[in-house]
Amino acid sequence: MYNYKSGTLAVLIAFGFAFGLPGAEAANAQSVSATQPDSITAVLKARGLPSELKQQSDGDPYIQSAYDDMPFLIALMNCNDANADCKTVQFYFGFNDRKSFAIEKLNDWNRTKRFVRAYRDSEDDPVLVMDVDTDKGGVPEAVFNESLDIWLTQMQNYRRYVSE
């Protein structure tokens, strides 16, 4: 059992508040969540990217954006029956003019990449997707920005790969 003098404990507590407790800055950071789509659009706009919240014909919400002349979507997923209180997002980018792109090349891409995956969609278009879980209170803005950096870089790499 530890025997602390009350004065020592008081100094340690005061020191923690004066110089910040570990993780205190993370607790004060802005949270980004699919439950609050405006938090996502705010991050995009702060990065100078267009951002418009829309709905598919079935009511599923998504955010339309673009980077380096490449349009992409952020689908808000795992929503309730009212298409609200979404839990996750999926970044989505595709080509509708590359239907003959070899499935073997998509497999090669997937073998060598982390975080993103490529496949042919229901219309045989080669697409790139990345999932981000924002459930349980969201993710810190810095973490979402890091995911966005990964996405934007991989989109550029995928465009080059599919266009070779």
Secondary structure, 3 states (H helix, E strand, C coil): CCCCCHHHHHHHHHHHHHHCCCCHHHHHCCEEECCEHHHHHHHHHHCCCCCEEEECCCCCEEEEEEECCEEEEEEEECCCCCCCCCCEEEEEEECCCCCCCCHHHHHHHHHHCCCCEEEECCCCCEEEEEEEECCCCCEEHHHHHHHHHHHHHHHHHHHHHHHC
